[in-house]
Amino acid sequence: MATARLTLDPGFRVGDLNRRLFGSFVEHMGRSVYTGIHEPGHPAADADGLRQDVMDLARELGVTLVRYPGGNFVSNYRWEDGVGPAADRPIRLDYAWRSIESNAFGLNEFMTWAGRTGVEPMMAVNLGTRGVAEAMDLLEYANHPGGTALSDLRRSHGVAEPHGIRLWCLGNEMDGPWQMGHKTAEEYGRLAAETARAMKRFDPTLQLVACGSSNAYIDTFASWEATVLEHTYEHVDMVSLHAYYQPVDGDVDSFLASGAEMDQMIGSVVATADHIGAKLRSKKKIKLSFDEWNVWYQSRFPGESALEWRTAPRLIEDVYDTVDAVVVGSLLITLLRHADRVDVACQAQLANIIAPIMTEPGGPAWRQTVFHPFALTARHARGTVLRVEPRSPVIETARYGEVPALWATATYDEESGDVAVFAVNRDRTSPLTVTLDLRPLPGLRVAGHVVLDGSGAAAAAVNTREEPDRVRPTAVDGTRTEDGRLTVELPPASWSMVRLVTA
């Protein structure tokens, strides 16, 4: 059996864990909103039509932040359409997803949902077909107490207190030709800088995210970030990253190593941002907002042009198997390993659209396989992310070359002394024995060990409405510390979590 080793030492730290890493995303797309989080008349809906079963699952998932209302949708969106009496709201065409948008759900409904669910809002403004003035109007409506036309309009809509939204995206994927109002880096950088300047004149404590590249393979990757940050560096706090992963041509070995690609993308954007910071002689460090990430089988999606004009169509509702869940666990490990620079991350999306939560109109809600590594990581990762550098055998992948079989991280809560270890065995043919040296953290004992095993017949297992709990983490008995060391057996193609507490 292959073996690997790593040491946990509280003196070697990546950085403090920002709880915003456990964000999600709700876009007006498919059934994410309508029959996802919002379904008036559903047996589980409250008086405002918000599905409480989905709220309960979102809390269990551990989501701390939700980005809204897009996504591609925002670049063609008039926020004014979604406020005021529902009967008076216009029905519009959404050109992003070729859907009919009723606007029955808008800003105030989302803020009600966010408050009841206990998540922080991350609001996006339209810098595709709109600009500075419309962004400022939205900000005034949402955040000003009263006494002005737009803040009093909000009050007349039954929302007396300002929403106090602190975190804002300056558009979405403006580098992409598919985006309504697509711009060059120069065009977007100038617009984003002026929008940011105006928004911070309203409130200098707002946190703003400039659009980075929509993926790492677009021709303008890195040069886009460099140009945009030349304009916006002193006016924004973060730059965004988006990435989705799937097996290409059935290459599961490379798919299991997707974290290597995410790791490289983060490193490239950090290097680009720091280069611009040095060029501008700035003392500021730009942070990263990885505000779209997930497994998405884009090869199954025929493209927007193939869609018919419908209201809340069943769109991109991928059903995830156990291997997909292992990959999601590995991507979470990657984000934690960059906790010093990644301040925000949003798994896209929350309900139905490539989501951890699935719903049926008028029916139940259930957890997809990918729900579990997210929920357990969000629940048990606390405090500081430790700098973990495993010594591991390597495996060969067609897409990324040699990668370590073991992909791991750990968090340490200095106040309680608790440690959580998260590990993936990327090798889908061989188990891996991992020895952890815990002597720098004396007195720890195992409080729990769970595994998602994606090997053999379990690899293709999925959760469905009929079998909602077919795939879930399995408890492992007998894992013990001995003489300051812990030995853990990782099955092939598996995600594991070990919790350690002070004896």
N, C-alpha and C positions, 0 to 999 in steps of 0.2 A: 504494500500500500504506500502511495506517495505521502510525504510528510512536509509540513510547513511549520514555521515558528514566528512568533511575534512577541514583543514586550510592551506592556502597559506601564507607563511612567508618568505621573502627574506633572513632572517637570518639563515634559515635552508636549506642547499644546499647539493646536492649529488656531483656535480662537474660541470665544464664547459662542454658544449656539443661539442664534436668533430664531425665536419661535415662528417668525414669518416664513421660514423654510417650508412649513407644512401648510402651504396655501393651495387653493384650488381655483377654479375658473368656471364662471357661468356666462355663457354667450347666448344671445338670441339666435339660436341655430338648432334646427331639428326639434327634438323634444327635450332640450336641456332646461328650458323655462316652462313651456306649456306641456303639461302632463308629467313634467319632471319635478321641479320644486313648486309649481303653481298649478292647481287643478281644482277650481271651485266645483263643489258637488261631490267630490271624492269622499268616501266614508272617513278618511283620516284627515281631511282638510279642516282648518280652523275657519273662523268667521271671515277671514280675508282671503280664503282660497289657498292658503299655504299648506302643503302636505306635511303634517307633523311626523309621519313615518319617515320621510326623507330628512327632515330636520334631526330626528333622533339618530339616524344613521350617519349624518354629517358630523354630529357631536361625537359619536362613537369612533368615526374615522379620525377625529382629532384635528380637523381643519381649523386653522387659526385666522385665515385671511382668504377673501374671495375677490377675484378680478372680474369686472363687469363694465359694460355690456358686450364687450368684444375685445379682441378678435376682429376678423374681417368685417363683421357686421357694423362696427362702430364707424367705419370710414364712409358710410352712407346714411348715418343715423342723425335724425333731428331729436335731440333730447326733449324738446318741448312737446313732441307728439305723445310722450309717455307720462305726462303729468296732467292734473286736473280731473274733472269728472270723467269716468271711464266711458260713459255713453257719448261724450263729445269728442273722443279721441279719433283721429283719422286712421283709416286703414291704408297702409303703404306697401309698396313693393320693396322687398329687401333684395338688392342686386348682388350681394355677396353670395347668398345661398339660394337664390331664385325662389324665395319663399314669400308668402303673404303675411305681413306683420300686422296683427290686430292692435298692438300697443296697449292691450289690456293690462300689461305688466310693465312698469317703468321704474324710474328712479325711486319714488317714495315707497312703492311696493318692495323693491329690492332692499331698501334701507330697513324697512320693517322686518323683512325676512332675516337680514344680517343681524339685527338686534336680537331677535328671538332665537336665532341659531347660535349666537355668541361669537360671531366672526367679525374681523376688521374688514371694511370695504376698501377695495383698490379700484378707483374709478378711472376709466379711459375717456379721453376727449377726442372728438373727430377732427383730425388734421388732414383728412383726405379731401373731402368735398367742402370742408368748412375751415375756420381759422381762429385767429386770436380773439376776435370779438365774441364768437359763439362760445369759446372756452371760458371767457370771462363771465359771460351771461350765466353759464351753468354753475360756475364757482359762486357767483353772487346768490343765485337761487338756492344753492345747496348749503352755503356756509355763512352767509351774512345774517345777523340776528333779526333785523327788521328795519322798517323805516325807509326802504327803497322800493322801487317798482317791482323788482324780481324777488326780493326777500319777502315783501308783502304778498306777492302772488303765491309763494309757497305757503305762507300762513293762511291765505284764503283757501288753499287746498287741504287744510286741516292739519298742517305740520307747523306747530307754533315755534318749536325750538330748531335752531340750525342743525344740520346733520354733522357738521364738524369733520368732514372727510379730510384725512391728512395725506393720503398717498394717491398720486395721480400718474397715469400713463399718458405721455404726449403722443397720441396716435397709436397705430398698430401696423407693423410690417410694411412700412412705407417704401422699403426697397423692392417689394415684390410687384412685378407687372400685373399680377392678378388683383392687386389692391385698388379699390376705387380711389382716384386721386393720387395714384402712384407718382413719386417724385424722385428726382436725382438726389444724391447725398447733399449737394450744395443747396438745392431748393429746400429739402427737408430740414437740414441743419439750421439754415437761416430762420425758417418758420418756427422750429422748435425752440430756438434761442429766444425769439421775440415773445412767444407764448409763455415760456418759462419766466422771462423777465417780468412780464405783466402779472402772472399769477403770484410771483414772490413779492411784487409790490403790494398786492392784496394781503398776503400773509407770508412773511419770509421763513416761517417755520414749516411750510408745506414741503413734502418730499416728492420729487419729480423724477420720472423715468423717461429717458430718451430712447427712441427705437434703435436697437441694434439690428443686425442682420436677421432675416427670417430663418436662415439655416446656414450651416457651415459649408454648403456646396454651391451656393449661389456665387456667380462670378465676382461680385463686388465684396465678398466677405473680407473683413479686416480693413480694406480701403474705405468701405462705408463707415465703419466705426471711427476710423481716423478722421475723416472729413467732418462727420457729424459732431464729434467731440471737439474738433477745432473751434466750432461755433458755440457749443453748449457747455463746455467743460466747467466754467465757473457758475453756471446757472442751474445745473441739474445735479442730482445726487447719485443716480444709477443709470446704467445702460442695460437694455434688455437682451436676452438670448432666448431663442426658440429652437427646439429640436424634437423630432419624433423618430422612433426606431421600430424596425420590423426585420424579419428574416428576408434576405435578398436571395432569390433563386434557391430557396430551401436551405440556406447556409445557417444552420442553427448554432454552430460553433462561434461564428462571428457575432450572431445575435446575442448570445450569452455574454459576449465581451463588449456590448454596447457602451458600458461605462467608460471604456478606454477612449471612445470617440467623444463622449461628453467631457471627460477629463481634459482632453486635448483642446476642445473648443473653449472651455473656461480659461485654460492657460493662454490661449491665443488672444482672447479678448482682454484679459488682464494685461498682457504684454503690450497690446495696442494702446489701451487706456493709459498705462504708465508711461509709454513713449510720448503721448500727447501731453501728459502732465509735465514730463521733463522738458519738452519743447517749449511749453508755456511758462516754465519755471514756477509751477504751482506747488504749494505745499499740500494740496488737497488730494485725497485718494478716491477715485470713482469706484463705487461698489457695483455689484452685478445683481440684476433681477432676472432670474431664469423663469420668466412668467408664462411659458408654455413648454411643457415636457410630458412625454408619455410614450407608451407603445401605441402605435397607430399603423394598421395595415392599409397604408395609402394605396397599395397596388389593387385593392378591392374597390376603391372609390373611382367611379367613371369620370369624375370631374363635374364642375358646376354646370357646364353647358348641357349636360345630359339630364339635368333635373327639370321637373315640371313645376309650374307655379302652384304651390300648395301651402296650406297653413300647418305648421308644426309637423313636417313629414318625418317618417322614420329614416334618419340619416346618420350614417357612420356609427352604427350601434354595434361595434366590435364586441364579440364574445371572447373573453380571455381564458386561456388555459393556464396550467401550472407553470409552464416555462415562462410565459409572459409575466407571471407574478414574480418569478425569480429575477427576471430582468428589471422589473420595477424596483425590487429590493436593492439591486446593484446600483441603479441610478440614484436612489436615495443615499446609498453609501457614498457615491461620488459627490453629491451635493454637500454632505456632511464633511467630507475631506477638504472642502473648499470653504468652510464656514468663516474664514477670515475675510473673504471677499464677496461671497454670495450672501446677500442680506434678505432676499425674497426669492421664493420659488413657488410656482403654481402648477400642480398637475392638472392637465387639461383632459376632460372637463369633469364636473362633479356628478352629473346625472345623465345617463343614457348615451350621450355623445362620448365615445371612447372613454368610458367612465367606470369608476369603482362601484357606483350605485346604479342599479337598473330598476325601472319602474314599469308597470303596466297600467294603462289608463283604466281607472275604476278598480284596479286590482292591487296586488302587493308590490312592495319594494324589496330588493334583496341585494346581497353583497356579491360582487364579482370576485374572482380569485385575487386580483390586484389590490383589493380592499385591504387584505390582511397585512402585507409587509408595511404598507403606509400607516395603518392604524397602530401597529405595534411599535414602529419606529417613533411615531409622533407621541405615543404614550410614555415610552421609556427612555428616549434620548433626552438627557437633561444636563444642564450645566455647561461644561467645557468639552469640546471635541479634542481628543488626544491625537497627537501625531503618531500614527501607527505605520510602521514600515515593515511589512512581512517579508520574511525570506521564504520564497515559495518556488515550487517547480513551475515551469512555463508550459503553455500549450500553443500550438501553431494555429493561427486563423488566416483564412484567405483575405480578409478585409483589413486586418490590423497587424498582421505579422505575429510575432511572439508576444503573448500577454501573460501575466502571472495567473496561475490557476486560482489562487486565493485573492479575493478582493474584500477588504475588511476595513472597519473603523471601530472606534469606541468612544463613548462619552463618560465623563466623570463629574458627578455632582459633589462638589467639595463640601457642601453643607451637610449632606446626609452620608457621604462616603460611598454612595451607590455607583456602580459601573454597569454600563450596558455595552455589549459587544455584538456587532452586526457583521455577518460574514457570508460570502457567496463562494461556492465551489463552481467555477466556470467550466470545469471539465465534465462533459456529459457521459463519459465512459468509465471514469475511475473515481472511487471515493478518495477523500483526503483527510489525513490525520493532522490536526493542528494543535501545537503545544503553545500555550500562552504563559509567559513569565510574569507572574503577579507580585514578585517580591518587592518591587517599589511601592506596592499598595498592600501592606500586610493586613491580615485578619479578614480577608474576603471569603465568603462562602457562596455557593450557587443557590440562587433563589428560584431559578426557572430556566429551562432550556426548551425552545420550540424550533421546529424545522418545517419548511415547505419543500418537499422532495419532488423534484421535477424529472426524475429518472424513470425509465421503463414505461409501463402502461400509464403511470400517473402523469406523464408529460402532457398528454392531450386531454386530461380531465378538466371539465368546466363546471361552473355553477349555473343553474337555470332556475326558472320559476318553479319547475316541478322538483328539482333537487338543489335548493339554495345553499346547502351546507356540504355538498359533496367534497369540495376542496376547502380545507381550513388547516391552520398550523397544527402539527402533532407534537404533543409533549414528549420529551425524551427523559426517561428516568435513568438514574445512576450516574449522572455527570457530577463529578466531585473535584474539589481542589485537594492537592496533596503536596506538602513541602513547598508551598508558594507557587505551585504550577497548576495549570488546568489543561487537560487534554480533551479535545472535542473531535468527534468523528463527523465529517461532513459528507453526506451522500453525493453522488454525481448530480450535477445540475440542480443545486439546492441553495436555498436561503435559510440562514439560521440566526437566531438571537439567543444570547446567553445573558441572564441578569445576575449580577453579583452584588451582594450586600455585606455590610460589616457584621461579623459574627457576634 
